[in-house]
Amino acid sequence: MAGSDNFSFVTFLLICSGVALSSIARADYEDAPAPEPTPDPYLAACANKLTEKCGEDIFGNIFIGPDQPNKLTHECCKKLVLVGRECHEAMVNFILSVPTLAKNASITLPRSKQVWNKCVLLAEGAVPPA
């Protein structure tokens, strides 16, 4: 069980790093990137509740956009809703604490809310999966 928890947390960090690296590659300035923040145990517990695939799909929809190839599924939305809104928002805010990603907060925060709202509807069965 502990190995599985560590795997999920490492996956979450890899997703964060991948998003950060893709943003750094697109950065318009030459400043060296600031060191990545260290997640606290609360965030680790939040991330451990998602599978690697669901984490990629959910955060891809937030940080890359809804046109990215990983669509939100009913199963991943159910997992996100079980994680809870506080955990979801804390994970998004943690990722946005990376300076190169913070500049996109005006885009990613509304996407985060849209993903949450869509997942609540999907989890309740009110909307068929896209």
N, C-alpha and C positions, 0 to 999 in steps of 0.2 A: 504494500500500500504506500509506504513512504517513497519507494522508487517511482511509483506512478505520480505521486504528488510533485516530486522533484522534476520529473520529466515534463509535466504540464507547466510548471513555473519556468523551466528553462525554455520551453517552447514560447511562452509569453515574452520572455526577454529577447529571444531571437526575432520574434515578430516585431517587437519595438525597435531592435537594432536594424532590421531590414528596412523598416519604414524610415528610420532616421538616416540610414545610408543613402536611400534613394532621394531623400530630400536634400541631403548634403551635396549629392552629385548635381542637383538642380540649383543649388544656391548661386545667387548672383554676386556674391562677394568672396573675397579671398581670406577672410579671417579664419583662424583655426577653430574647429568646432569645440564647444565647451564639453567637459566631461559629462557622460551620461549620468543622470541621477540614479540613486540606488533605491529600489522599491522597499517598502516596509513590510513587515509580516502580514498586515491586513491585505495589502495588494497581492502578496503571494497567495494567500488563502483565496482571494477572489479569482485569480488567474487559474488556480488549480481546479476550479469547478468547471472550467471549459475544456473541451478537447482541443487538440492542435488544429484540426480542420475547422472547427467552429470558430476558434479564435482568429484564424486567418480570414474566414469568410466575413465575420462581424467587423473586425477592424479594417479589413480591405475595403468594405463598403463605406466606412467612415473616413479613412485617410486617403484612399485612392479614388473612391467615388462609386456611385451605384452602377456605372457602366463597366466596372471591372468584371473579370470572368467568374469570380466566385459569388454566386447568388446566395441570398439568405434562404435557408431551408426551415421547414417547420420544426425539425428536431433541434437545430442550433438555436432557433428563437426560443424554444421551450427552455433550453439550458441557460440562455441569457436571462430570461425572466426569473428563473430559479436563483441565479446569481444575485439578482436584485438591482434596483436602480442605483442605489448608493455605490455598490461595487463597480457597476458599469461606468458611472460618472467618475469615480476615483481612478479607474484604469485609464480612461480617456484623458483626464487631467494630468495623470502621471506622464503619459506619452507626450502630451503638449508641454510638459516642463522641459523637454529637449528644445533648446533655443531655435534650431532650424525649423522645428515643427510649430513652434509657438506663433510664428508669423502667419500661419494658415488657420489660426483658431477661429477666425470669423467665418471660415468655410466649414471646418471640421466639427465645431460645436453644434451648429444646426443639423449637420448630417448625423451626428451622434444621437440627437433627440429624435430625428426621423427614424433611424434604425431602431431605437428603443420602442417608439410608438408602433412601428410596423410589427416588431417582434411581439409586443403585447397582444396585438390583434391576431397574429398568426398563432400564438400559443393558446389563445382562447378559442381558436377555430373560427373566428369571425371572417377571416379573409383567407382564400385559398392561396397556397404558396405560389410565388411567381416563377 
